[in-house]
Amino acid sequence: MPEYLYKRTGGVVGFLERLIEDGYREAMDRGLESVAEGLLDSVIIIDLTPATDRDPDAGITSLC
């Protein structure tokens, strides 16, 4: 599921956190015991397309 989560959130940790939280909330509301892609597809998160002012290299550090 890592590829799916990256595709849905663009790798933004805050969006990932929101998707997971909302997904688990939805699963509990539906009485489900697991969270799958089908359920997460129904979760609406913030649209990434207008975020053109974000720095794509923010948070990247060199280990050297």
Biopython code that builds the backbone (N, CA, C, O; Angstrom):
import numpy as np
from Bio.PDB.StructureBuilder import StructureBuilder

atoms = [
    (1, "MET", "N", (0.797, -1.198, 0.000)),
    (1, "MET", "CA", (0.000, 0.000, 0.000)),
    (1, "MET", "C", (0.849, 1.276, 0.000)),
    (1, "MET", "O", (0.274, 2.351, -0.168)),
    (2, "PRO", "N", (2.155, 1.235, 0.174)),
    (2, "PRO", "CA", (2.943, 2.471, 0.190)),
    (2, "PRO", "C", (2.785, 3.316, -1.074)),
    (2, "PRO", "O", (2.702, 4.542, -1.001)),
    (3, "GLU", "N", (2.745, 2.657, -2.226)),
    (3, "GLU", "CA", (2.600, 3.396, -3.478)),
    (3, "GLU", "C", (1.258, 4.119, -3.529)),
    (3, "GLU", "O", (1.180, 5.267, -3.967)),
    (4, "TYR", "N", (0.213, 3.449, -3.083)),
    (4, "TYR", "CA", (-1.116, 4.051, -3.065)),
    (4, "TYR", "C", (-1.124, 5.273, -2.143)),
    (4, "TYR", "O", (-1.631, 6.332, -2.511)),
    (5, "LEU", "N", (-0.564, 5.118, -0.954)),
    (5, "LEU", "CA", (-0.549, 6.223, 0.005)),
    (5, "LEU", "C", (0.251, 7.407, -0.532)),
    (5, "LEU", "O", (-0.143, 8.557, -0.341)),
    (6, "TYR", "N", (1.364, 7.137, -1.197)),
    (6, "TYR", "CA", (2.159, 8.225, -1.764)),
    (6, "TYR", "C", (1.387, 8.937, -2.877)),
    (6, "TYR", "O", (1.394, 10.165, -2.973)),
    (7, "LYS", "N", (0.724, 8.138, -3.711)),
    (7, "LYS", "CA", (-0.054, 8.720, -4.809)),
    (7, "LYS", "C", (-1.184, 9.600, -4.273)),
    (7, "LYS", "O", (-1.449, 10.667, -4.827)),
    (8, "ARG", "N", (-1.833, 9.174, -3.228)),
    (8, "ARG", "CA", (-2.950, 9.928, -2.667)),
    (8, "ARG", "C", (-2.502, 11.191, -1.942)),
    (8, "ARG", "O", (-3.234, 12.180, -1.911)),
    (9, "THR", "N", (-1.302, 11.166, -1.356)),
    (9, "THR", "CA", (-0.880, 12.291, -0.510)),
    (9, "THR", "C", (0.269, 13.100, -1.090)),
    (9, "THR", "O", (0.605, 14.156, -0.553)),
    (10, "GLY", "N", (0.875, 12.636, -2.166)),
    (10, "GLY", "CA", (2.020, 13.325, -2.734)),
    (10, "GLY", "C", (3.223, 13.308, -1.807)),
    (10, "GLY", "O", (4.151, 14.099, -1.979)),
    (11, "GLY", "N", (3.216, 12.417, -0.831)),
    (11, "GLY", "CA", (4.325, 12.320, 0.111)),
    (11, "GLY", "C", (4.288, 13.350, 1.223)),
    (11, "GLY", "O", (5.243, 13.467, 1.992)),
    (12, "VAL", "N", (3.209, 14.093, 1.318)),
    (12, "VAL", "CA", (3.081, 15.114, 2.359)),
    (12, "VAL", "C", (2.590, 14.442, 3.637)),
    (12, "VAL", "O", (1.486, 13.900, 3.677)),
    (13, "VAL", "N", (3.413, 14.481, 4.675)),
    (13, "VAL", "CA", (3.129, 13.763, 5.906)),
    (13, "VAL", "C", (1.805, 14.197, 6.535)),
    (13, "VAL", "O", (1.057, 13.354, 7.031)),
    (14, "GLY", "N", (1.511, 15.463, 6.524)),
    (14, "GLY", "CA", (0.260, 15.945, 7.101)),
    (14, "GLY", "C", (-0.955, 15.388, 6.376)),
    (14, "GLY", "O", (-1.955, 15.052, 7.009)),
    (15, "PHE", "N", (-0.877, 15.286, 5.046)),
    (15, "PHE", "CA", (-1.976, 14.710, 4.276)),
    (15, "PHE", "C", (-2.095, 13.213, 4.555)),
    (15, "PHE", "O", (-3.199, 12.675, 4.640)),
    (16, "LEU", "N", (-0.948, 12.548, 4.696)),
    (16, "LEU", "CA", (-0.946, 11.122, 5.017)),
    (16, "LEU", "C", (-1.613, 10.886, 6.365)),
    (16, "LEU", "O", (-2.447, 9.992, 6.512)),
    (17, "GLU", "N", (-1.240, 11.692, 7.336)),
    (17, "GLU", "CA", (-1.832, 11.575, 8.663)),
    (17, "GLU", "C", (-3.349, 11.757, 8.592)),
    (17, "GLU", "O", (-4.099, 10.993, 9.200)),
    (18, "ARG", "N", (-3.790, 12.752, 7.861)),
    (18, "ARG", "CA", (-5.228, 13.028, 7.734)),
    (18, "ARG", "C", (-5.948, 11.891, 7.028)),
    (18, "ARG", "O", (-7.037, 11.495, 7.442)),
    (19, "LEU", "N", (-5.349, 11.363, 5.965)),
    (19, "LEU", "CA", (-5.959, 10.258, 5.231)),
    (19, "LEU", "C", (-6.117, 9.031, 6.129)),
    (19, "LEU", "O", (-7.170, 8.392, 6.134)),
    (20, "ILE", "N", (-5.082, 8.710, 6.879)),
    (20, "ILE", "CA", (-5.132, 7.542, 7.769)),
    (20, "ILE", "C", (-6.162, 7.757, 8.871)),
    (20, "ILE", "O", (-6.976, 6.872, 9.133)),
    (21, "GLU", "N", (-6.139, 8.917, 9.518)),
    (21, "GLU", "CA", (-7.103, 9.195, 10.585)),
    (21, "GLU", "C", (-8.537, 9.120, 10.071)),
    (21, "GLU", "O", (-9.390, 8.481, 10.686)),
    (22, "ASP", "N", (-8.798, 9.777, 8.941)),
    (22, "ASP", "CA", (-10.149, 9.774, 8.387)),
    (22, "ASP", "C", (-10.549, 8.375, 7.907)),
    (22, "ASP", "O", (-11.713, 7.989, 8.012)),
    (23, "GLY", "N", (-9.591, 7.631, 7.388)),
    (23, "GLY", "CA", (-9.865, 6.266, 6.952)),
    (23, "GLY", "C", (-10.262, 5.371, 8.115)),
    (23, "GLY", "O", (-11.216, 4.601, 8.014)),
    (24, "TYR", "N", (-9.530, 5.473, 9.218)),
    (24, "TYR", "CA", (-9.867, 4.664, 10.389)),
    (24, "TYR", "C", (-11.198, 5.102, 10.988)),
    (24, "TYR", "O", (-11.972, 4.265, 11.453)),
    (25, "ARG", "N", (-11.467, 6.386, 10.981)),
    (25, "ARG", "CA", (-12.752, 6.880, 11.485)),
    (25, "ARG", "C", (-13.895, 6.328, 10.635)),
    (25, "ARG", "O", (-14.917, 5.890, 11.165)),
    (26, "GLU", "N", (-13.717, 6.351, 9.324)),
    (26, "GLU", "CA", (-14.729, 5.821, 8.409)),
    (26, "GLU", "C", (-14.926, 4.320, 8.627)),
    (26, "GLU", "O", (-16.056, 3.833, 8.628)),
    (27, "ALA", "N", (-13.832, 3.595, 8.809)),
    (27, "ALA", "CA", (-13.930, 2.150, 9.055)),
    (27, "ALA", "C", (-14.712, 1.876, 10.342)),
    (27, "ALA", "O", (-15.561, 0.985, 10.370)),
    (28, "MET", "N", (-14.437, 2.623, 11.391)),
    (28, "MET", "CA", (-15.169, 2.429, 12.651)),
    (28, "MET", "C", (-16.644, 2.759, 12.481)),
    (28, "MET", "O", (-17.507, 2.048, 12.996)),
    (29, "ASP", "N", (-16.936, 3.844, 11.753)),
    (29, "ASP", "CA", (-18.336, 4.221, 11.524)),
    (29, "ASP", "C", (-19.091, 3.139, 10.749)),
    (29, "ASP", "O", (-20.287, 2.940, 10.962)),
    (30, "ARG", "N", (-18.398, 2.450, 9.859)),
    (30, "ARG", "CA", (-19.026, 1.405, 9.047)),
    (30, "ARG", "C", (-18.981, 0.030, 9.728)),
    (30, "ARG", "O", (-19.549, -0.938, 9.220)),
    (31, "GLY", "N", (-18.306, -0.048, 10.873)),
    (31, "GLY", "CA", (-18.193, -1.322, 11.581)),
    (31, "GLY", "C", (-17.190, -2.266, 10.952)),
    (31, "GLY", "O", (-17.293, -3.481, 11.121)),
    (32, "LEU", "N", (-16.219, -1.725, 10.230)),
    (32, "LEU", "CA", (-15.196, -2.543, 9.584)),
    (32, "LEU", "C", (-14.018, -2.748, 10.521)),
    (32, "LEU", "O", (-13.775, -1.938, 11.415)),
    (33, "GLU", "N", (-13.288, -3.836, 10.310)),
    (33, "GLU", "CA", (-12.129, -4.128, 11.149)),
    (33, "GLU", "C", (-10.802, -3.850, 10.457)),
    (33, "GLU", "O", (-9.743, -4.038, 11.055)),
    (34, "SER", "N", (-10.845, -3.406, 9.211)),
    (34, "SER", "CA", (-9.608, -3.100, 8.502)),
    (34, "SER", "C", (-9.839, -1.935, 7.547)),
    (34, "SER", "O", (-10.969, -1.576, 7.217)),
    (35, "VAL", "N", (-8.731, -1.369, 7.124)),
    (35, "VAL", "CA", (-8.770, -0.256, 6.178)),
    (35, "VAL", "C", (-8.071, -0.713, 4.907)),
    (35, "VAL", "O", (-6.906, -1.109, 4.938)),
    (36, "ALA", "N", (-8.784, -0.657, 3.799)),
    (36, "ALA", "CA", (-8.233, -1.062, 2.502)),
    (36, "ALA", "C", (-8.330, 0.105, 1.530)),
    (36, "ALA", "O", (-8.965, 1.118, 1.823)),
    (37, "GLU", "N", (-7.699, -0.044, 0.375)),
    (37, "GLU", "CA", (-7.697, 1.026, -0.624)),
    (37, "GLU", "C", (-9.106, 1.458, -1.004)),
    (37, "GLU", "O", (-9.366, 2.649, -1.176)),
    (38, "GLY", "N", (-10.011, 0.500, -1.136)),
    (38, "GLY", "CA", (-11.386, 0.831, -1.499)),
    (38, "GLY", "C", (-12.019, 1.792, -0.510)),
    (38, "GLY", "O", (-12.727, 2.718, -0.906)),
    (39, "LEU", "N", (-11.770, 1.578, 0.762)),
    (39, "LEU", "CA", (-12.297, 2.474, 1.782)),
    (39, "LEU", "C", (-11.603, 3.830, 1.710)),
    (39, "LEU", "O", (-12.257, 4.870, 1.791)),
    (40, "LEU", "N", (-10.287, 3.819, 1.558)),
    (40, "LEU", "CA", (-9.543, 5.079, 1.498)),
    (40, "LEU", "C", (-9.910, 5.892, 0.260)),
    (40, "LEU", "O", (-9.801, 7.118, 0.268)),
    (41, "ASP", "N", (-10.347, 5.213, -0.809)),
    (41, "ASP", "CA", (-10.790, 5.933, -2.001)),
    (41, "ASP", "C", (-11.986, 6.829, -1.698)),
    (41, "ASP", "O", (-12.192, 7.840, -2.369)),
    (42, "SER", "N", (-12.766, 6.465, -0.700)),
    (42, "SER", "CA", (-13.950, 7.259, -0.350)),
    (42, "SER", "C", (-13.612, 8.443, 0.553)),
    (42, "SER", "O", (-14.461, 9.301, 0.796)),
    (43, "VAL", "N", (-12.382, 8.492, 1.049)),
    (43, "VAL", "CA", (-11.958, 9.577, 1.937)),
    (43, "VAL", "C", (-11.447, 10.741, 1.098)),
    (43, "VAL", "O", (-10.553, 10.575, 0.268)),
    (44, "ILE", "N", (-12.011, 11.898, 1.317)),
    (44, "ILE", "CA", (-11.602, 13.091, 0.579)),
    (44, "ILE", "C", (-10.533, 13.819, 1.389)),
    (44, "ILE", "O", (-10.728, 14.109, 2.570)),
    (45, "ILE", "N", (-9.401, 14.111, 0.746)),
    (45, "ILE", "CA", (-8.354, 14.899, 1.398)),
    (45, "ILE", "C", (-8.145, 16.170, 0.584)),
    (45, "ILE", "O", (-8.715, 16.332, -0.496)),
    (46, "ILE", "N", (-7.346, 17.043, 1.100)),
    (46, "ILE", "CA", (-7.061, 18.308, 0.429)),
    (46, "ILE", "C", (-6.441, 18.046, -0.937)),
    (46, "ILE", "O", (-5.574, 17.183, -1.079)),
    (47, "ASP", "N", (-6.882, 18.784, -1.925)),
    (47, "ASP", "CA", (-6.360, 18.659, -3.277)),
    (47, "ASP", "C", (-4.937, 19.207, -3.333)),
    (47, "ASP", "O", (-4.671, 20.312, -2.860)),
    (48, "LEU", "N", (-4.030, 18.433, -3.909)),
    (48, "LEU", "CA", (-2.622, 18.836, -3.974)),
    (48, "LEU", "C", (-2.312, 19.775, -5.138)),
    (48, "LEU", "O", (-1.273, 20.434, -5.123)),
    (49, "THR", "N", (-3.164, 19.854, -6.123)),
    (49, "THR", "CA", (-2.827, 20.604, -7.328)),
    (49, "THR", "C", (-2.584, 22.093, -7.101)),
    (49, "THR", "O", (-1.698, 22.638, -7.760)),
    (50, "PRO", "N", (-3.302, 22.797, -6.219)),
    (50, "PRO", "CA", (-3.019, 24.225, -6.083)),
    (50, "PRO", "C", (-1.777, 24.540, -5.242)),
    (50, "PRO", "O", (-1.450, 25.712, -5.054)),
    (51, "ALA", "N", (-1.096, 23.539, -4.744)),
    (51, "ALA", "CA", (0.040, 23.763, -3.854)),
    (51, "ALA", "C", (1.333, 23.990, -4.624)),
    (51, "ALA", "O", (2.337, 23.331, -4.355)),
    (52, "THR", "N", (1.321, 24.915, -5.581)),
    (52, "THR", "CA", (2.504, 25.155, -6.408)),
    (52, "THR", "C", (3.577, 25.957, -5.684)),
    (52, "THR", "O", (4.717, 26.006, -6.146)),
    (53, "ASP", "N", (3.245, 26.582, -4.568)),
    (53, "ASP", "CA", (4.223, 27.401, -3.859)),
    (53, "ASP", "C", (5.040, 26.605, -2.843)),
    (53, "ASP", "O", (5.886, 27.177, -2.155)),
    (54, "ARG", "N", (4.800, 25.281, -2.735)),
    (54, "ARG", "CA", (5.574, 24.461, -1.802)),
    (54, "ARG", "C", (6.957, 24.183, -2.368)),
    (54, "ARG", "O", (7.131, 24.032, -3.577)),
    (55, "ASP", "N", (7.923, 24.120, -1.488)),
    (55, "ASP", "CA", (9.288, 23.788, -1.884)),
    (55, "ASP", "C", (9.435, 22.261, -1.897)),
    (55, "ASP", "O", (9.359, 21.638, -0.837)),
    (56, "PRO", "N", (9.642, 21.648, -3.055)),
    (56, "PRO", "CA", (9.724, 20.191, -3.119)),
    (56, "PRO", "C", (10.932, 19.626, -2.383)),
    (56, "PRO", "O", (10.956, 18.438, -2.063)),
    (57, "ASP", "N", (11.936, 20.458, -2.110)),
    (57, "ASP", "CA", (13.118, 19.986, -1.410)),
    (57, "ASP", "C", (13.082, 20.282, 0.081)),
    (57, "ASP", "O", (14.057, 20.014, 0.783)),
    (58, "ALA", "N", (11.991, 20.825, 0.574)),
    (58, "ALA", "CA", (11.878, 21.139, 1.999)),
    (58, "ALA", "C", (11.969, 19.868, 2.813)),
    (58, "ALA", "O", (11.317, 18.872, 2.497)),
    (59, "GLY", "N", (12.766, 19.898, 3.848)),
    (59, "GLY", "CA", (12.891, 18.758, 4.734)),
    (59, "GLY", "C", (13.915, 17.729, 4.312)),
    (59, "GLY", "O", (14.190, 16.791, 5.061)),
    (60, "ILE", "N", (14.486, 17.882, 3.132)),
    (60, "ILE", "CA", (15.505, 16.934, 2.676)),
    (60, "ILE", "C", (16.858, 17.398, 3.214)),
    (60, "ILE", "O", (17.264, 18.546, 3.029)),
    (61, "THR", "N", (17.534, 16.480, 3.877)),
    (61, "THR", "CA", (18.853, 16.807, 4.415)),
    (61, "THR", "C", (19.883, 15.835, 3.841)),
    (61, "THR", "O", (19.559, 14.714, 3.451)),
    (62, "SER", "N", (21.075, 16.277, 3.802)),
    (62, "SER", "CA", (22.161, 15.434, 3.316)),
    (62, "SER", "C", (22.770, 14.666, 4.474)),
    (62, "SER", "O", (22.972, 15.224, 5.552)),
    (63, "LEU", "N", (23.063, 13.393, 4.261)),
    (63, "LEU", "CA", (23.678, 12.584, 5.300)),
    (63, "LEU", "C", (25.201, 12.659, 5.247)),
    (63, "LEU", "O", (25.876, 12.111, 6.118)),
    (64, "CYS", "N", (25.734, 13.319, 4.258)),
    (64, "CYS", "CA", (27.194, 13.385, 4.095)),
    (64, "CYS", "C", (27.769, 14.534, 4.876)),
    (64, "CYS", "O", (28.981, 14.747, 4.859)),
]
sb = StructureBuilder()
sb.init_structure("model")
sb.init_model(0)
sb.init_chain("A")
sb.init_seg("    ")
for serial, (resi, resn, name, xyz) in enumerate(atoms, 1):
    if name == "N":
        sb.init_residue(resn, " ", resi, " ")
    sb.init_atom(name, np.array(xyz, "f"), 0.0, 1.0, " ", f" {name:<3s}", serial, name[0])
structure = sb.get_structure()
